[in-house]
Amino acid sequence: MAGRINDEDVKAVRDAVPIDAVVSEYLQLRNAGGGNLKGLCPFHDEKSPSFQVSPSKGFFHCFGCQEGGDTITFVMKIDHLTFSEAVERLAGQAGITLRYEEGGYNPTHQRGERIRLVEAHKIAAEWYAEQLATGPEAETGRAFLAERGFDQAAAQHFGVGYSPQGWDHLTRFLRGKGFSDKELLLSGLSQEGRRGPIDRFRGRLMWPIRDIGGDVVGFGARKLYEADNGPKYLNTPETAIYKKSQMLYGIDLAKKDIAKASRAVVVEGYTDVMACHLAGVTTAIATCGTAFGGDHIKILRRLLMDNGSARVIFTFDGDAAGQKAALRAFEDDQKFAAETYIAIAPDGMDPCDLRLAKGDDAVADLAEPRTPLFEFALRQIVSRYDLDTPAGRASALDEAAPVVARIKNSGAQHEVAVQLAGMLGILDTQFVVKRVAQLARWARDRGGKGPAPDQRQRGTAPQQQAAPARAAAPGPALNLRNPVFATERELLKLALQRPDLVSPAFDAYGVDEFTAPPYAAVREAILEAGGAEFGVQDPQDYLVRVREAAPDDAVRATVTELAVEAIMRRAVDEMYAGEVLVRVRRRAVERRVHDVNGRLARLSGHGDPAELTAVQNELWVLQQYDQTLRTHGAAAL
């Protein structure tokens, strides 16, 4: 049985390791007045700091969750250690040799499990590093690093090592250091083989993964040989000391600069972290084989202290996988008080490739804030829709508006809503602003969960309020107090009842000039039946053919209704037919002008000059045509 640590040694550990030095390894501390320090509590989520540390007394206390204690208690709670394990860790940092009562000091058998696993990883990291530096077999690993711009000094700075290709080199070495097979298996450094434990990592380049306190708790291993059938990267499995969802590679090196600069740069891989740090971007970190998530955010929040001026910059690759990762990161954006950005290098290079191609300055420039993460998310959403159609703009607005509504700063939210209107080509910016404000209000009312499903408005772009999407199925009778619908209905009645008055002009009208879906369907049926011109040639068969061309009973019923309904003018003549034809055409031109103005809004400032000129020319032609219709009426058709 393990002996109890001598009381005098416990006191010596408390006195030797200042509590503020230990706590600041995990979170940023600021002056709270009266000699105390404050920060965001690591034991519960909070927006404003209620966690205080008293260096003079050696205690901490959270006024939010009531956690408190001394240096040893803090280490026990934050790293889930036993009392003995916490004392042993702190003693190791202070260089204090502990004495054990009831049997004396036995470093092999009397240390806690976590301490033993950490020690095994520390020894393994040193052994791997020695293999890379001196082993002849490791030349492949050294060449791999050199090709990526990393010399021996860089490898030593990050503790990079090499695992030999044999079955059990590390396992035998650690056994010689007094570790049992059970400990080696629990650590994840070894795995069960046919005849006992063998090395988990063989013939790979090794990156030690340290926790925020600086202890090696796992490894990331990169494949070097084609004969290796394993994955490209192999990480330590989940163990008592390694939880990949809570690991940030490089956090031990970056934490002080992250707290000092109020900035963190999130990259995708181990070599990217190395490239950034060597280029002077010492706030770079990376996840370890998993997506950036909630536990990672908690670590950064404690270091950034939820400073509103803080920055978190994601440098995901420009490929589809990188974009998907960025959008996943945006899902957690609300958990930051910091502003979040994305920076994508030219040609989609990662920081390691960028450093090789263009040098350290290019990497440092990449890490500067570029595009707000919400703007990147918006552009990804908008790019999936056809913005030249009302339905496409409405659908894009439906998906994009909730993203804008989640922006934390209300002033920025309003400004981005205006930008969104421009991106979509919606000229009525106030409509978009009000839509976003409504969603934000719903989200606040529901505790940040967004609008309730029955409150979401679909297809509510301004132009759609006056004209239902043409893709919708024919529905019940339309509100004829709407002059657009009334005029379209009148023209169809003329086309069915008096085709001689509207032919041949009517046959040149497109289906999209009829905004009501039932009327567009009737126009399509007339076209299928040979057009109004056929009605002039054979009036008897004309209506029969139009009905037969109708796609369903609803459209057939509408054809019949329009064919028998009275025309809205007693004197139905060529002049009246011309007036109706012109009204329908001019409204179609107005809609097209609206669409083209929307395209101009999207292109202005960053569009292709040739495309911009073409759109401007199209707008001019439309405006001239509208003027001609106003001046010459049906003669201009």
ZATITI-209473 format. One line per field, with one value per residue (C-alpha): z, x, y; residue in three letters. Coordinates in nm, 2 decimals. Each point is the difference from the previous one (the first is absolute). Last residue first. Layout:
BEGIN
Z: [Z:...]
X: [X:...]
Y: [Y:...]
aa: [ALA:...]
// end
This chain:
BEGIN
Z: [-7.89:-0.07:-0.19:0.31:0.19:-0.19:0.28:0.31:-0.19:-0.15:0.35:0.13:-0.30:0.08:0.37:-0.10:-0.25:0.27:0.26:-0.25:-0.07:0.37:0.03:-0.28:0.15:0.34:-0.17:-0.17:0.32:0.20:0.33:0.32:0.06:-0.16:-0.11:0.26:-0.03:-0.38:0.02:0.21:-0.25:-0.26:0.20:0.05:-0.37:-0.07:0.23:-0.17:-0.35:0.11:0.13:-0.34:-0.19:0.20:-0.03:-0.37:-0.08:0.20:-0.19:-0.34:0.08:0.08:-0.33:-0.20:0.13:0.29:0.05:0.32:0.18:0.29:-0.22:0.13:0.12:-0.24:-0.13:0.33:0.20:-0.25:0.00:0.38:0.02:-0.24:0.23:0.30:-0.19:-0.09:-0.25:-0.24:-0.36:-0.04:0.12:-0.25:-0.28:0.08:0.02:-0.36:-0.17:-0.08:-0.04:-0.29:-0.17:0.26:0.28:-0.16:0.02:0.37:0.05:-0.14:0.27:0.20:0.01:0.13:0.26:0.11:0.04:0.21:0.23:0.03:0.10:0.27:0.13:0.02:-0.14:-0.37:-0.20:0.09:-0.26:-0.27:-0.22:-0.37:-0.06:0.14:-0.28:-0.28:0.10:0.27:-0.17:-0.21:0.31:0.13:0.26:0.10:-0.05:0.12:0.32:0.04:-0.03:0.27:0.24:-0.04:0.06:0.32:0.14:-0.03:0.12:0.33:0.07:-0.19:0.31:-0.16:-0.01:0.16:-0.07:-0.30:0.13:0.09:-0.24:-0.12:0.34:0.13:-0.13:0.21:0.33:-0.21:-0.12:0.35:0.10:0.22:-0.12:0.34:0.32:0.32:0.28:0.00:0.04:0.30:-0.07:0.12:0.30:0.17:0.31:-0.18:0.03:-0.11:-0.31:-0.09:0.03:-0.22:-0.26:-0.01:-0.03:-0.29:-0.18:0.08:-0.15:-0.31:-0.07:0.07:-0.27:-0.27:-0.30:0.05:-0.21:0.23:0.09:0.02:0.24:0.20:0.03:0.16:0.24:0.07:0.11:0.23:0.16:0.05:0.20:0.20:0.08:0.06:-0.35:0.02:-0.20:-0.29:-0.01:0.04:-0.32:-0.21:-0.04:-0.07:-0.20:-0.23:-0.05:-0.08:-0.24:-0.18:-0.03:-0.14:-0.27:-0.10:0.35:-0.09:0.33:0.14:0.00:0.25:0.27:-0.04:-0.02:0.33:0.18:-0.11:0.12:0.34:0.03:-0.04:-0.30:0.05:0.34:-0.02:0.00:-0.37:0.03:0.25:-0.24:-0.29:0.20:0.09:-0.36:-0.33:-0.12:0.31:0.24:-0.21:0.00:0.38:0.04:-0.21:-0.37:-0.15:-0.31:0.20:0.37:0.17:0.30:0.21:0.28:0.35:0.23:0.36:0.23:-0.11:0.05:-0.28:-0.25:0.07:-0.33:-0.17:0.07:-0.19:-0.29:0.01:0.00:-0.31:-0.17:0.08:-0.13:-0.33:-0.05:0.11:0.30:0.34:0.15:0.29:0.18:0.35:0.10:0.33:0.01:0.20:0.26:0.09:0.23:-0.31:0.19:0.17:-0.32:-0.19:0.23:-0.01:-0.38:-0.02:0.21:-0.23:-0.33:-0.26:-0.19:0.09:-0.07:0.25:-0.03:-0.10:0.17:-0.12:0.24:-0.08:-0.34:-0.04:-0.31:0.20:0.20:-0.31:-0.18:0.32:0.04:-0.37:0.04:0.28:-0.20:-0.07:0.12:0.27:0.06:0.35:0.10:0.32:-0.05:0.36:0.06:-0.34:0.06:0.33:-0.14:-0.31:0.10:0.22:-0.24:-0.28:-0.08:0.14:0.20:0.16:-0.27:-0.02:0.36:0.11:0.38:0.09:-0.36:-0.33:-0.27:-0.09:-0.36:-0.34:-0.30:-0.35:0.10:0.03:-0.27:0.04:-0.30:-0.16:0.28:0.18:0.19:0.24:0.38:0.23:0.36:0.35:0.35:0.00:0.29:-0.08:0.23:-0.30:-0.10:-0.22:-0.32:-0.10:-0.38:-0.13:-0.36:-0.06:-0.04:0.28:0.24:0.21:0.13:0.09:0.32:0.03:-0.23:-0.26:0.05:0.24:-0.03:0.13:0.04:0.07:0.37:0.13:-0.21:0.13:0.36:-0.02:-0.15:0.31:-0.01:0.17:-0.23:-0.17:-0.08:-0.17:-0.23:-0.08:-0.10:-0.20:-0.22:-0.02:-0.36:-0.20:-0.23:0.22:0.14:-0.09:0.19:0.00:0.33:-0.14:0.06:-0.08:-0.34:-0.07:0.09:-0.22:-0.31:-0.11:-0.35:-0.12:-0.20:0.31:0.22:-0.24:-0.04:0.38:0.01:-0.27:0.17:0.31:-0.07:0.07:0.35:0.14:0.01:-0.09:0.25:0.27:-0.05:0.03:0.33:0.14:-0.09:0.15:0.33:0.02:-0.11:0.27:0.26:-0.10:0.04:0.34:0.12:-0.11:0.18:0.33:0.12:0.26:-0.22:-0.19:0.20:0.33:0.30:0.34:0.13:0.22:-0.07:-0.34:-0.06:-0.30:-0.20:-0.10:-0.34:-0.01:-0.31:0.13:0.34:-0.18:-0.18:0.31:0.21:-0.27:-0.02:0.38:0.03:-0.29:-0.34:-0.22:-0.19:0.10:0.33:0.14:-0.13:0.17:0.32:0.01:-0.06:0.28:0.02:-0.16:-0.21:0.09:-0.35:-0.07:0.27:-0.10:0.26:-0.02:0.28:0.06:0.25:-0.16:-0.35:0.05:-0.31:-0.11:-0.23:-0.06:-0.35:-0.24:-0.25:0.20:-0.06:0.30:0.14:-0.19:0.15:-0.22:0.16:0.30:0.19:0.36:0.15:0.11:-0.36:-0.25:-0.22:-0.28:-0.04:-0.32:0.03:0.03:0.06:0.18:0.28:0.08:0.01:0.20:0.26:0.06:0.00:0.28:0.30:-0.09:-0.08:0.33:0.18:-0.16:0.08:0.37:0.00:-0.13:-0.29:0.12:-0.11:-0.30:0.09]
X: [-4.47:0.07:-0.32:-0.19:0.09:0.21:0.13:-0.02:0.11:0.29:0.11:-0.01:0.22:0.25:0.01:0.05:0.28:0.18:-0.03:0.15:0.29:0.07:-0.01:0.25:0.23:0.00:0.07:0.30:0.12:-0.02:-0.16:0.16:-0.13:-0.34:-0.08:-0.26:-0.18:0.02:-0.17:-0.28:-0.04:-0.04:-0.27:-0.20:0.04:-0.14:-0.30:-0.07:0.02:-0.25:-0.23:0.04:-0.09:-0.32:-0.11:0.08:-0.21:-0.29:0.01:0.03:-0.31:-0.18:0.10:-0.08:-0.36:-0.21:-0.25:-0.17:0.33:0.08:-0.01:-0.28:0.11:-0.06:0.35:0.16:-0.20:0.06:0.37:0.00:-0.18:0.26:0.28:-0.15:-0.07:0.36:0.28:-0.22:0.07:-0.34:-0.17:0.20:-0.09:-0.37:0.02:0.15:-0.22:-0.29:0.21:0.21:0.23:-0.03:0.04:0.31:0.15:-0.08:0.26:0.05:-0.16:0.32:0.03:-0.36:0.09:0.30:-0.20:-0.25:0.28:0.14:-0.35:-0.03:0.35:-0.07:0.30:-0.09:0.29:0.19:-0.20:0.15:-0.21:0.08:-0.33:-0.19:0.13:-0.14:-0.29:-0.16:-0.33:-0.05:0.05:-0.33:-0.13:0.31:0.26:-0.24:-0.07:0.38:0.05:-0.26:0.15:0.34:-0.16:-0.18:0.31:0.21:-0.28:-0.03:-0.37:-0.03:0.10:0.07:-0.23:0.14:0.34:0.22:0.33:0.28:0.30:-0.12:0.08:-0.29:0.00:-0.06:0.15:0.25:0.16:0.07:0.17:-0.23:0.06:-0.02:-0.08:0.10:-0.25:-0.13:0.35:0.08:0.25:0.36:0.13:0.15:-0.22:-0.33:-0.08:0.35:-0.02:-0.34:0.14:0.30:-0.24:-0.21:0.31:0.12:-0.33:-0.01:0.34:-0.09:-0.31:0.19:0.24:-0.27:0.24:0.04:0.31:0.08:0.35:-0.14:-0.27:0.26:0.21:-0.30:-0.04:0.37:-0.04:-0.30:0.19:0.31:-0.20:-0.17:0.34:-0.05:-0.07:-0.26:-0.26:0.25:0.01:-0.39:-0.02:0.21:-0.22:-0.33:0.18:0.15:-0.35:-0.15:0.28:-0.04:-0.38:0.04:0.24:0.34:0.13:0.03:0.10:0.30:0.23:-0.22:0.07:0.38:0.00:-0.20:0.24:0.30:-0.17:-0.08:0.37:0.11:0.24:0.36:0.15:0.38:0.13:0.06:0.24:0.22:0.00:0.10:0.27:0.15:0.07:-0.18:-0.01:0.14:-0.19:-0.32:0.03:0.02:-0.27:-0.25:-0.03:-0.34:0.14:0.05:-0.04:-0.34:-0.06:-0.32:-0.11:-0.16:-0.07:0.05:-0.30:0.01:-0.28:-0.20:0.26:-0.07:-0.19:0.28:0.25:-0.21:-0.01:0.38:0.03:-0.22:0.22:0.31:-0.16:-0.10:0.35:0.12:0.18:-0.10:0.18:-0.24:0.07:-0.13:0.02:-0.04:-0.16:-0.30:0.23:-0.16:0.30:0.21:0.18:-0.32:-0.19:0.27:-0.04:-0.38:0.00:0.21:-0.27:-0.27:0.14:0.27:-0.03:0.22:0.34:0.19:-0.12:0.25:0.17:0.16:0.06:0.38:-0.05:0.37:0.07:0.15:-0.33:-0.21:0.20:0.00:-0.38:-0.05:0.23:-0.23:-0.32:-0.31:0.06:-0.17:0.15:-0.07:0.00:-0.03:0.37:0.11:-0.24:0.08:0.37:0.00:-0.20:0.20:0.27:-0.22:-0.29:0.21:-0.24:-0.34:-0.15:-0.34:-0.18:0.30:-0.03:0.34:0.08:-0.23:0.03:-0.17:0.22:0.33:-0.01:0.07:0.04:0.02:-0.20:0.15:0.12:0.37:0.18:-0.01:0.23:-0.01:-0.34:-0.04:-0.05:-0.18:0.09:-0.15:0.01:0.32:-0.03:0.02:-0.28:-0.22:0.03:0.28:-0.01:0.33:0.04:0.15:0.12:-0.09:0.16:-0.19:-0.26:-0.20:0.30:-0.06:-0.15:-0.02:0.05:-0.27:0.01:-0.19:0.07:0.27:0.03:-0.37:0.08:-0.23:0.19:0.34:-0.13:-0.13:0.33:0.18:0.23:0.34:0.22:0.11:-0.36:0.00:0.28:-0.16:-0.33:0.19:0.18:-0.30:-0.09:0.29:-0.07:0.17:-0.22:0.14:-0.01:-0.12:0.06:-0.14:0.33:0.21:-0.16:0.05:0.36:0.05:-0.13:-0.36:-0.07:-0.25:0.25:0.22:-0.27:-0.05:0.38:0.04:-0.28:0.16:0.34:-0.16:0.16:0.34:-0.11:0.16:-0.25:-0.32:0.08:0.09:-0.34:-0.18:0.18:-0.08:-0.36:-0.02:0.15:-0.26:-0.28:0.09:0.02:-0.35:-0.13:0.16:-0.13:-0.35:0.02:0.11:0.35:0.09:0.13:0.30:0.09:0.02:0.04:-0.04:-0.22:-0.26:0.12:0.10:0.26:-0.02:0.29:-0.07:0.10:-0.27:-0.17:0.04:-0.14:-0.31:-0.06:0.05:-0.23:-0.27:0.04:-0.01:-0.32:-0.16:-0.01:-0.29:0.22:-0.20:-0.12:0.32:0.21:-0.22:-0.01:0.38:0.03:-0.25:-0.38:-0.31:-0.31:-0.30:-0.16:-0.03:0.21:0.30:0.27:0.38:0.25:0.38:-0.07:0.24:-0.08:-0.38:-0.18:-0.35:-0.25:-0.30:0.10:-0.28:-0.16:-0.01:0.03:0.10:0.32:0.25:-0.13:0.08:0.27:0.09:0.31:0.02:0.24:-0.29:-0.11:-0.12:0.32:-0.03:0.04:-0.01:-0.07:0.16:0.37:-0.11:-0.14:0.35:0.18:-0.28:0.02:0.37:0.19:0.26:-0.22:-0.26:0.27:0.18:-0.32:-0.05:0.36:-0.05:-0.31:0.19:-0.18:-0.20:0.14:-0.14:-0.12]
Y: [4.48:0.37:0.05:-0.11:0.32:0.26:0.22:-0.21:-0.31:0.20:0.11:-0.36:-0.10:0.27:-0.11:-0.36:0.09:0.21:-0.28:-0.25:0.23:0.04:-0.38:-0.04:0.27:-0.18:-0.33:0.15:0.17:-0.33:0.09:0.13:0.36:-0.03:-0.36:-0.07:0.33:-0.03:-0.34:0.15:0.28:-0.28:-0.17:0.33:0.08:-0.35:0.06:0.33:-0.17:-0.26:0.28:0.18:-0.32:-0.06:0.37:0.00:-0.31:0.14:0.34:-0.18:-0.22:0.32:0.16:-0.31:-0.01:-0.12:0.27:-0.11:-0.04:-0.24:-0.31:-0.24:-0.34:-0.29:-0.08:0.11:-0.26:-0.27:0.06:0.01:-0.33:-0.16:0.14:-0.16:-0.33:-0.05:0.08:0.21:-0.09:-0.17:0.32:0.21:-0.25:0.02:0.38:0.02:-0.26:0.23:0.32:-0.16:0.26:0.28:-0.25:-0.14:0.35:0.01:-0.27:-0.35:-0.21:-0.02:0.38:0.02:-0.25:0.19:0.32:-0.20:-0.11:0.35:0.11:-0.26:0.10:0.37:0.20:-0.03:0.15:-0.31:-0.20:0.22:0.23:-0.04:-0.18:0.30:0.23:-0.22:0.01:0.21:0.11:-0.32:-0.21:0.13:-0.25:-0.19:0.27:0.27:-0.20:-0.05:0.38:0.07:-0.25:0.16:0.34:-0.11:-0.18:0.32:0.22:-0.19:0.04:-0.33:-0.20:-0.33:-0.30:-0.31:-0.15:-0.09:-0.15:0.22:0.03:0.34:0.14:0.22:0.36:0.31:-0.13:-0.19:0.32:0.10:-0.34:-0.20:-0.36:-0.17:0.17:-0.18:0.04:-0.36:-0.14:0.23:0.26:-0.03:-0.19:0.30:-0.01:-0.02:0.37:0.09:-0.22:0.14:0.35:-0.10:-0.14:0.32:0.21:-0.21:0.04:0.37:0.05:-0.20:0.20:0.32:-0.09:0.01:-0.03:-0.38:-0.09:-0.29:0.13:0.35:-0.10:-0.20:0.32:0.18:-0.29:0.03:0.36:-0.08:-0.29:0.21:0.24:-0.28:-0.16:-0.37:-0.12:-0.27:0.19:0.00:-0.38:-0.01:0.22:-0.22:-0.31:0.19:0.26:-0.26:-0.15:0.34:0.09:-0.34:0.04:0.35:-0.13:0.14:-0.09:-0.37:-0.14:-0.19:0.30:0.17:-0.25:0.00:0.38:0.01:-0.24:0.21:0.31:-0.17:-0.10:0.36:0.02:0.10:0.03:-0.03:-0.36:0.00:0.30:-0.19:-0.30:0.22:0.16:-0.34:-0.10:-0.01:-0.37:-0.18:0.22:-0.04:-0.38:0.00:0.26:-0.20:0.09:0.07:0.16:0.32:-0.06:-0.01:0.21:-0.04:0.23:-0.02:0.29:-0.09:-0.04:-0.36:-0.25:0.16:-0.11:-0.37:-0.06:0.21:-0.27:-0.25:0.25:0.02:-0.38:-0.01:0.26:-0.20:-0.32:0.17:0.14:0.34:-0.14:0.13:0.29:0.09:0.33:0.06:0.36:0.18:0.35:-0.12:-0.16:-0.33:-0.08:-0.08:-0.28:-0.13:0.03:-0.19:-0.31:0.02:0.02:-0.32:-0.17:0.13:-0.12:0.02:-0.33:-0.30:-0.14:0.22:0.36:0.27:0.30:0.32:0.29:0.01:0.14:0.09:-0.20:-0.28:-0.01:-0.01:-0.27:-0.22:0.04:-0.09:-0.30:-0.13:0.05:0.20:0.36:0.20:0.34:0.15:0.37:0.19:0.10:-0.08:-0.29:-0.16:0.07:-0.18:-0.30:-0.06:-0.24:-0.22:0.04:-0.14:-0.28:0.06:-0.29:-0.01:-0.19:-0.23:-0.12:-0.12:-0.05:-0.30:-0.12:0.06:-0.14:0.17:0.13:-0.16:0.23:-0.14:-0.30:-0.34:-0.23:0.09:-0.15:0.35:0.14:0.33:0.00:0.29:-0.06:0.23:-0.07:0.01:0.15:0.19:0.25:0.37:0.12:0.07:-0.36:-0.12:-0.20:-0.15:-0.01:-0.32:-0.09:-0.36:-0.34:-0.17:0.16:-0.24:-0.18:-0.37:-0.15:-0.38:-0.30:0.06:0.37:0.22:0.37:0.23:0.38:0.02:0.08:-0.27:-0.26:0.12:0.01:-0.35:-0.12:0.14:0.30:-0.03:0.19:-0.33:-0.06:0.34:-0.11:-0.33:0.17:0.26:-0.26:-0.23:-0.09:0.16:0.29:0.27:0.28:0.35:0.32:0.36:0.19:0.33:0.19:-0.31:-0.04:0.37:-0.02:-0.30:0.18:0.05:0.13:-0.26:-0.20:0.01:-0.16:-0.29:-0.04:-0.03:-0.26:-0.21:0.04:-0.16:-0.34:0.14:0.10:0.32:0.29:-0.19:-0.28:0.25:0.17:-0.33:-0.08:0.35:-0.04:-0.35:0.12:0.28:-0.24:-0.25:0.28:0.12:-0.36:-0.03:0.33:-0.10:-0.33:0.14:-0.05:-0.26:-0.28:0.13:0.30:-0.20:0.24:-0.14:-0.28:0.17:0.36:0.14:0.26:0.23:0.14:0.36:0.12:0.26:-0.14:-0.36:0.10:0.15:-0.33:-0.20:0.22:-0.04:-0.37:-0.04:0.20:-0.20:0.15:0.13:0.25:0.31:-0.12:-0.15:0.29:0.25:-0.19:-0.01:0.37:0.08:-0.02:0.13:-0.09:0.21:-0.02:0.37:0.17:-0.22:-0.03:-0.04:-0.03:0.06:0.28:0.26:-0.13:0.05:-0.14:0.10:-0.17:0.22:0.11:0.10:-0.24:-0.32:-0.37:-0.21:-0.15:0.21:0.32:0.30:0.22:0.21:0.10:0.13:0.26:0.22:0.05:-0.26:0.01:-0.24:-0.38:-0.20:-0.37:-0.34:0.07:0.32:-0.22:-0.15:0.33:0.16:-0.27:0.05:-0.34:-0.02:0.07:-0.27:-0.25:0.06:-0.04:-0.34:-0.09:0.08:-0.22:-0.30:-0.17:-0.30:-0.34:-0.19:-0.35]
aa: [LEU:ALA:ALA:ALA:GLY:HIS:THR:ARG:LEU:THR:GLN:ASP:TYR:GLN:GLN:LEU:VAL:TRP:LEU:GLU:ASN:GLN:VAL:ALA:THR:LEU:GLU:ALA:PRO:ASP:GLY:HIS:GLY:SER:LEU:ARG:ALA:LEU:ARG:GLY:ASN:VAL:ASP:HIS:VAL:ARG:ARG:GLU:VAL:ALA:ARG:ARG:ARG:VAL:ARG:VAL:LEU:VAL:GLU:GLY:ALA:TYR:MET:GLU:ASP:VAL:ALA:ARG:ARG:MET:ILE:ALA:GLU:VAL:ALA:LEU:GLU:THR:VAL:THR:ALA:ARG:VAL:ALA:ASP:ASP:PRO:ALA:ALA:GLU:ARG:VAL:ARG:VAL:LEU:TYR:ASP:GLN:PRO:ASP:GLN:VAL:GLY:PHE:GLU:ALA:GLY:GLY:ALA:GLU:LEU:ILE:ALA:GLU:ARG:VAL:ALA:ALA:TYR:PRO:PRO:ALA:THR:PHE:GLU:ASP:VAL:GLY:TYR:ALA:ASP:PHE:ALA:PRO:SER:VAL:LEU:ASP:PRO:ARG:GLN:LEU:ALA:LEU:LYS:LEU:LEU:GLU:ARG:GLU:THR:ALA:PHE:VAL:PRO:ASN:ARG:LEU:ASN:LEU:ALA:PRO:GLY:PRO:ALA:ALA:ALA:ARG:ALA:PRO:ALA:ALA:GLN:GLN:GLN:PRO:ALA:THR:GLY:ARG:GLN:ARG:GLN:ASP:PRO:ALA:PRO:GLY:LYS:GLY:GLY:ARG:ASP:ARG:ALA:TRP:ARG:ALA:LEU:GLN:ALA:VAL:ARG:LYS:VAL:VAL:PHE:GLN:THR:ASP:LEU:ILE:GLY:LEU:MET:GLY:ALA:LEU:GLN:VAL:ALA:VAL:GLU:HIS:GLN:ALA:GLY:SER:ASN:LYS:ILE:ARG:ALA:VAL:VAL:PRO:ALA:ALA:GLU:ASP:LEU:ALA:SER:ALA:ARG:GLY:ALA:PRO:THR:ASP:LEU:ASP:TYR:ARG:SER:VAL:ILE:GLN:ARG:LEU:ALA:PHE:GLU:PHE:LEU:PRO:THR:ARG:PRO:GLU:ALA:LEU:ASP:ALA:VAL:ALA:ASP:ASP:GLY:LYS:ALA:LEU:ARG:LEU:ASP:CYS:PRO:ASP:MET:GLY:ASP:PRO:ALA:ILE:ALA:ILE:TYR:THR:GLU:ALA:ALA:PHE:LYS:GLN:ASP:ASP:GLU:PHE:ALA:ARG:LEU:ALA:ALA:LYS:GLN:GLY:ALA:ALA:ASP:GLY:ASP:PHE:THR:PHE:ILE:VAL:ARG:ALA:SER:GLY:ASN:ASP:MET:LEU:LEU:ARG:ARG:LEU:ILE:LYS:ILE:HIS:ASP:GLY:GLY:PHE:ALA:THR:GLY:CYS:THR:ALA:ILE:ALA:THR:THR:VAL:GLY:ALA:LEU:HIS:CYS:ALA:MET:VAL:ASP:THR:TYR:GLY:GLU:VAL:VAL:VAL:ALA:ARG:SER:ALA:LYS:ALA:ILE:ASP:LYS:LYS:ALA:LEU:ASP:ILE:GLY:TYR:LEU:MET:GLN:SER:LYS:LYS:TYR:ILE:ALA:THR:GLU:PRO:THR:ASN:LEU:TYR:LYS:PRO:GLY:ASN:ASP:ALA:GLU:TYR:LEU:LYS:ARG:ALA:GLY:PHE:GLY:VAL:VAL:ASP:GLY:GLY:ILE:ASP:ARG:ILE:PRO:TRP:MET:LEU:ARG:GLY:ARG:PHE:ARG:ASP:ILE:PRO:GLY:ARG:ARG:GLY:GLU:GLN:SER:LEU:GLY:SER:LEU:LEU:LEU:GLU:LYS:ASP:SER:PHE:GLY:LYS:GLY:ARG:LEU:PHE:ARG:THR:LEU:HIS:ASP:TRP:GLY:GLN:PRO:SER:TYR:GLY:VAL:GLY:PHE:HIS:GLN:ALA:ALA:ALA:GLN:ASP:PHE:GLY:ARG:GLU:ALA:LEU:PHE:ALA:ARG:GLY:THR:GLU:ALA:GLU:PRO:GLY:THR:ALA:LEU:GLN:GLU:ALA:TYR:TRP:GLU:ALA:ALA:ILE:LYS:HIS:ALA:GLU:VAL:LEU:ARG:ILE:ARG:GLU:GLY:ARG:GLN:HIS:THR:PRO:ASN:TYR:GLY:GLY:GLU:GLU:TYR:ARG:LEU:THR:ILE:GLY:ALA:GLN:GLY:ALA:LEU:ARG:GLU:VAL:ALA:GLU:SER:PHE:THR:LEU:HIS:ASP:ILE:LYS:MET:VAL:PHE:THR:ILE:THR:ASP:GLY:GLY:GLU:GLN:CYS:GLY:PHE:CYS:HIS:PHE:PHE:GLY:LYS:SER:PRO:SER:VAL:GLN:PHE:SER:PRO:SER:LYS:GLU:ASP:HIS:PHE:PRO:CYS:LEU:GLY:LYS:LEU:ASN:GLY:GLY:GLY:ALA:ASN:ARG:LEU:GLN:LEU:TYR:GLU:SER:VAL:VAL:ALA:ASP:ILE:PRO:VAL:ALA:ASP:ARG:VAL:ALA:LYS:VAL:ASP:GLU:ASP:ASN:ILE:ARG:GLY:ALA:MET]
// end
